[in-house]
């Protein structure tokens, strides 16, 4: 979180407070779908949920559940399903309880394939305990946990993306970016590139190219580099070519430290946000456009300012609607609450500019510290908060226009 000490001085903050804060023209209705108690139902969700074709939500928590041998009180977390009911309420079903021998779920969203199976990664919950990339499959007796790859270190499978053939791509050791392919004898690992340290989920275009961000390295005035955006392209012979499509922090007021992934549109543009940089050092939202010969052009669509009023420092991957508008979550918001974060929208205008608006500001009792959002076909946003809510263990929410 960007607390007051991490922001600007009081005098500058007062000046920025005079700048107008945009609010959404459309009034969005916020609704809590489920409040975690931190008990057997789980607590402190660590990632945004995933939505299936029937309207069910699936997600993970970092605490709670009935798992044993956890290094902290209250369980190792759960994988859960939320199902809408006819009375308008939502019902939780715990699919799996993490235990020491499985590791706890990493802070990455689950992936859902066409057969209804879920995929993700685990982190060790004790020193030398295992970490896996896993598959959760529904069965007649409940859901089954199937380790499909033992990474051999204490970090889970980060930045995973799934293609239509069922192959997984992501930050899979021992390499940097790797591929896991299912077969009759299990899953086969292929190292694709060792040139990146991505931490956010990758994205994949229709041609099979992979895209991501790396908050480490690159150029610019940051210690160790201000981060990069990259593309991985298959060469047709089993090898892949890695190249940087943007070095952050190399011009004045550019964003720095991209910690969320890239979102692709149908035209091949890539969108994302940065934690820091920009004119007020509160981060930016950017677009990368291919300009030929492997070169990409960056456009800063929004520069965050006045963190307490308008939010700042987006952490998670943005989502894109059919009209080309972007949605995401950011730090900042109500300063009395930590601050607790906001949900924002960035909409393209006929003038070529983009209009920023805050759709919801969190205050604590209804949730705090959102983990990003997802979007359904009706324009409804769904997400989780890491904490807040009645019991302080987070909530699952819907934001509807």
C-alpha positions in Angstrom: 0.0 0.0 0.0 1.1 3.6 -0.7 0.6 5.1 2.8 0.9 8.8 3.5 4.7 8.6 4.2 5.2 7.2 0.7 3.3 9.9 -1.0 4.1 13.6 -1.5 4.6 16.2 1.1 1.6 17.7 2.8 2.0 21.0 0.9 2.1 19.3 -2.5 -0.8 17.0 -1.4 -2.9 20.1 -0.5 -2.2 21.5 -4.0 -3.1 18.3 -5.7 -6.2 18.2 -3.7 -7.4 21.2 -5.5 -7.4 19.3 -8.8 -10.8 18.0 -9.9 -11.5 14.3 -9.3 -13.6 12.7 -12.0 -16.5 10.6 -11.0 -18.3 8.1 -13.3 -21.2 9.4 -15.4 -23.0 6.1 -15.0 -23.8 5.2 -11.4 -22.4 1.7 -10.5 -24.0 -0.3 -7.8 -21.7 -2.1 -5.4 -22.8 -5.4 -3.9 -21.1 -7.8 -1.5 -21.7 -11.4 -2.8 -19.8 -13.1 0.0 -18.0 -12.1 3.2 -15.3 -14.4 4.5 -15.1 -15.2 8.2 -11.6 -16.6 8.2 -12.9 -20.0 9.4 -13.6 -23.1 7.4 -14.9 -20.9 4.5 -11.4 -19.3 4.1 -10.1 -15.8 4.4 -8.0 -13.1 2.8 -8.4 -13.9 -0.9 -5.2 -13.2 -2.8 -6.3 -12.9 -6.4 -9.3 -11.9 -8.5 -11.8 -14.7 -9.3 -12.5 -16.5 -12.6 -16.0 -16.8 -14.1 -17.5 -19.8 -15.8 -20.2 -19.9 -18.5 -22.9 -20.5 -15.9 -22.1 -17.5 -13.8 -20.2 -19.3 -11.1 -17.1 -17.7 -9.6 -13.9 -19.6 -8.6 -11.1 -18.2 -6.4 -8.5 -18.8 -3.7 -7.8 -17.5 -0.2 -4.5 -17.2 1.6 -5.8 -18.2 5.0 -8.7 -20.1 6.7 -10.0 -23.5 5.8 -9.4 -26.7 7.7 -5.9 -27.5 6.5 -3.4 -28.6 9.1 0.3 -28.1 9.7 0.1 -24.5 8.6 2.7 -22.0 9.9 0.1 -19.6 11.0 -3.2 -19.9 12.8 -6.4 -20.3 10.8 -5.5 -22.7 8.0 -3.5 -22.6 4.8 -6.4 -21.3 2.7 -9.0 -22.8 0.3 -10.1 -22.9 -3.3 -13.7 -21.9 -3.4 -16.7 -21.7 -5.7 -19.5 -19.1 -5.4 -22.8 -19.9 -7.1 -25.7 -17.5 -7.7 -29.0 -18.6 -6.1 -32.6 -17.9 -7.2 -33.1 -15.7 -4.1 -30.3 -13.3 -5.2 -27.8 -14.6 -2.7 -24.6 -16.5 -3.5 -23.6 -19.8 -2.0 -20.0 -20.8 -1.2 -18.6 -24.3 -1.8 -15.1 -25.0 -0.6 -13.5 -27.1 -3.3 -10.1 -27.8 -1.6 -8.3 -27.0 1.6 -4.6 -26.3 1.2 -2.3 -28.2 3.6 1.5 -28.2 4.2 2.1 -31.1 1.8 0.3 -29.3 -1.0 1.6 -25.8 -0.3 -0.7 -22.8 -0.2 -2.1 -21.1 -3.3 0.2 -18.5 -4.8 -1.2 -15.0 -5.3 -2.3 -15.5 -8.9 -5.8 -16.0 -10.3 -6.9 -19.6 -11.1 -7.3 -20.6 -14.8 -10.4 -22.4 -16.1 -10.3 -24.7 -19.1 -13.2 -25.7 -21.4 -13.7 -28.9 -19.5 -14.2 -27.1 -16.2 -10.8 -27.9 -14.7 -8.9 -25.3 -12.7 -5.2 -24.6 -12.8 -2.8 -22.6 -10.6 0.4 -22.6 -8.6 1.2 -23.1 -4.9 3.8 -21.6 -2.6 5.5 -23.5 0.2 3.9 -22.9 3.6 7.0 -24.2 5.4 10.7 -24.3 4.6 11.5 -27.2 2.2 7.8 -28.1 1.8 6.7 -28.7 -1.8 5.4 -26.2 -4.4 3.5 -27.3 -7.4 1.6 -26.3 -10.5 -1.6 -28.1 -10.0 -4.9 -29.0 -11.6 -8.2 -29.2 -9.7 -10.7 -31.5 -11.4 -14.4 -32.0 -10.4 -15.5 -35.6 -9.6 -18.4 -37.5 -8.1 -16.8 -37.3 -4.7 -15.7 -33.7 -4.8 -12.7 -31.9 -6.4 -9.4 -33.6 -6.8 -6.0 -31.9 -6.4 -3.5 -33.2 -9.0 0.1 -31.9 -8.9 1.2 -31.7 -12.5 4.6 -30.2 -12.1 7.0 -30.0 -9.1 9.0 -26.9 -9.6 11.7 -27.8 -7.0 11.7 -24.5 -5.2 9.5 -22.7 -2.8 7.6 -20.4 -5.2 4.4 -21.4 -7.0 3.7 -21.2 -10.7 3.3 -17.5 -11.4 2.1 -15.6 -14.5 0.3 -18.6 -16.0 -1.8 -18.4 -19.1 -3.7 -21.3 -20.8 -4.2 -21.8 -24.6 -7.1 -23.6 -26.4 -5.1 -26.8 -26.7 -4.7 -27.0 -22.9 -1.0 -26.0 -22.8 0.1 -23.8 -19.9 2.7 -21.0 -20.3 4.2 -19.0 -17.4 7.1 -18.4 -15.0 7.9 -22.0 -14.6 11.4 -23.0 -13.2 14.0 -24.0 -13.8 13.9 -21.5 -16.7 12.3 -18.0 -16.8 9.3 -18.6 -19.1 8.3 -22.2 -19.8 5.5 -24.3 -21.3 3.7 -27.3 -19.9 2.0 -29.6 -22.4 -0.4 -32.4 -21.4 0.1 -35.9 -22.8 -0.6 -39.6 -22.2 2.5 -39.8 -19.9 1.8 -36.6 -17.9 3.0 -33.1 -18.6 6.1 -32.1 -20.5 8.1 -29.0 -19.7 9.8 -26.9 -22.3 12.0 -23.9 -21.5 11.1 -20.9 -23.7 13.2 -18.1 -22.4 15.5 -17.2 -19.5 15.6 -13.5 -20.2 12.8 -12.2 -18.0 11.6 -12.1 -14.3 7.9 -11.6 -14.9 5.6 -11.7 -11.9 2.2 -11.0 -13.4 0.1 -13.3 -15.6 1.2 -13.5 -19.2 -1.2 -12.8 -22.1 -1.4 -14.5 -25.5 -2.6 -13.3 -28.9 -4.3 -15.2 -31.7 -0.9 -15.9 -33.3 0.4 -17.6 -30.2 2.8 -14.8 -29.2 3.2 -14.2 -25.5 3.3 -10.8 -23.8 4.2 -9.7 -20.3 5.9 -7.2 -18.1 9.0 -7.4 -15.9 9.3 -4.9 -13.1 13.0 -5.6 -12.8 15.9 -4.6 -15.0 15.6 -2.5 -18.1 16.9 1.0 -18.3 15.9 4.4 -16.8 16.9 6.0 -13.5 15.5 3.4 -11.1 17.8 1.3 -9.1 18.4 -1.8 -11.2 16.2 -0.5 -14.0 12.6 0.7 -14.2 11.1 -2.4 -15.8 10.2 -3.6 -19.3 7.3 -4.9 -21.5 8.2 -7.9 -23.6 7.0 -10.2 -26.4 7.9 -13.9 -26.9 7.4 -15.2 -30.5 7.5 -18.9 -31.5 9.9 -19.5 -34.4 8.2 -22.6 -35.7 11.1 -25.0 -34.8 10.4 -25.2 -31.1 12.5 -22.2 -30.2 11.2 -18.8 -29.2 12.5 -15.3 -29.7 12.4 -12.8 -26.8 12.5 -9.1 -27.3 11.7 -6.0 -25.3 8.9 -3.9 -26.7 9.3 -1.0 -24.2 11.8 0.1 -21.6 10.0 2.0 -18.8 11.4 5.2 -17.3 13.4 6.3 -20.3 11.6 9.6 -20.9 10.3 12.2 -18.5 7.0 11.3 -16.9 6.9 7.8 -18.2 5.7 5.1 -15.8 8.0 2.8 -13.9 7.8 -0.5 -12.2 5.0 -2.4 -14.1 3.7 -5.1 -11.8 0.5 -6.0 -13.6 0.3 -7.9 -16.9 -0.6 -6.7 -20.4 -4.1 -6.7 -21.8 -4.4 -7.1 -25.6 -7.1 -5.7 -27.9 -8.1 -7.0 -31.4 -5.9 -4.6 -33.1 -2.8 -5.9 -31.4 -2.3 -3.0 -28.9 -1.2 -3.8 -25.4 -2.4 -2.0 -22.3 -1.2 -1.9 -18.7 -0.4 0.1 -15.6 2.7 1.0 -13.6 3.1 1.2 -9.8 5.3 4.3 -9.9 6.5 7.0 -12.3 4.5 9.5 -14.2 4.4 13.2 -13.5 3.3 12.8 -9.9 5.2 9.5 -9.2 1.8 7.8 -8.6 1.9 5.6 -11.7 0.3 5.7 -15.2 -1.9 3.7 -17.5 -0.3 3.1 -20.9 -0.9 1.7 -24.4 1.8 0.0 -26.5 1.1 0.0 -30.3 3.1 -2.0 -32.8 4.6 0.4 -35.4 6.4 -2.0 -37.7 9.9 -3.7 -37.8 9.4 -5.0 -34.3 9.2 -1.5 -32.9 6.4 -0.4 -30.5 5.2 3.1 -29.6 4.0 4.0 -26.1 1.2 6.4 -25.3 0.4 7.4 -21.7 -3.4 7.3 -21.5 -3.7 8.5 -17.8 -1.3 9.8 -15.2 -2.5 9.3 -11.6 -2.6 12.3 -9.3 -4.1 13.0 -5.9 -3.9 9.4 -4.6 -6.4 9.9 -1.8 -9.1 11.2 -4.1 -8.5 9.5 -7.5 -6.4 6.4 -6.6 -2.9 5.6 -7.6 -0.4 2.9 -8.4 -2.4 0.1 -10.1 -1.1 -3.3 -9.2 -3.1 -5.7 -11.3 -3.8 -6.5 -14.9 -6.5 -4.3 -16.5 -9.6 -5.6 -18.3 -11.0 -4.3 -21.6 -14.7 -4.1 -22.6 -16.2 -4.3 -26.1 -16.3 -0.5 -26.4 -12.6 -0.3 -25.7 -12.8 1.0 -22.2 -10.4 -0.2 -19.5 -11.2 -1.1 -15.9 -8.9 -1.8 -13.0 -8.2 -1.4 -9.3 -5.7 1.0 -7.8 -4.2 1.9 -4.4 -5.2 5.1 -2.6 -8.8 6.3 -2.0 -10.1 6.8 1.5 -7.1 7.9 3.6 -8.9 7.1 6.8 -8.9 3.4 5.7 -5.3 2.7 5.1 -6.1 3.8 2.3 -8.3 1.0 1.0 -8.2 1.3 -2.8 -10.5 2.2 -5.7 -12.0 0.7 -8.8 -11.6 2.9 -11.9 -12.6 3.1 -15.6 -10.7 4.7 -18.4 -12.8 5.3 -21.5 -11.7 6.5 -25.0 -13.2 9.7 -26.2 -13.9 10.9 -29.8 -11.3 13.6 -29.3 -8.7 10.9 -28.9 -8.2 11.6 -25.2 -9.2 9.1 -22.4 -11.6 10.0 -19.6 -10.7 8.6 -16.1 -13.4 8.0 -13.5 -13.6 6.4 -10.1 -16.4 3.8 -10.0 -16.1 2.8 -6.4 -14.0 3.8 -3.4 -13.5 1.2 -0.7 -13.9 2.2 3.0 -13.2 -1.0 4.9 -16.5 -2.4 6.2 -17.5 -3.4 2.7 -14.0 -4.5 1.7 -10.5 -3.2 1.4 -7.4 -3.7 -0.8 -9.0 -5.1 -4.0 -7.1 -7.8 -6.0 -8.1 -6.6 -9.5 -11.4 -7.2 -11.3 -12.9 -9.3 -14.1 -15.7 -8.4 -16.5 -18.7 -10.4 -17.7 -20.5 -10.0 -21.0 -23.1 -7.7 -19.4 -20.5 -5.2 -18.2 -20.6 -6.3 -14.6 -17.3 -6.3 -12.7 -16.4 -8.9 -10.1 -13.5 -9.1 -7.7 -12.2 -9.9 -4.2 -10.6 -7.8 -1.5 -7.7 -9.0 0.5 -9.2 -7.7 3.8 -12.0 -5.5 5.1 -15.6 -6.7 5.4 -17.5 -7.6 8.5 -14.9 -10.0 9.9 -11.7 -8.4 8.4 -11.0 -11.3 6.1 -12.1 -9.8 2.8 -15.1 -10.2 0.5 -16.2 -11.1 -3.0 -18.0 -8.3 -4.7 -19.9 -7.2 -7.8 -20.0 -3.8 -9.4 -22.9 -3.4 -11.8 -23.7 -0.4 -14.1 
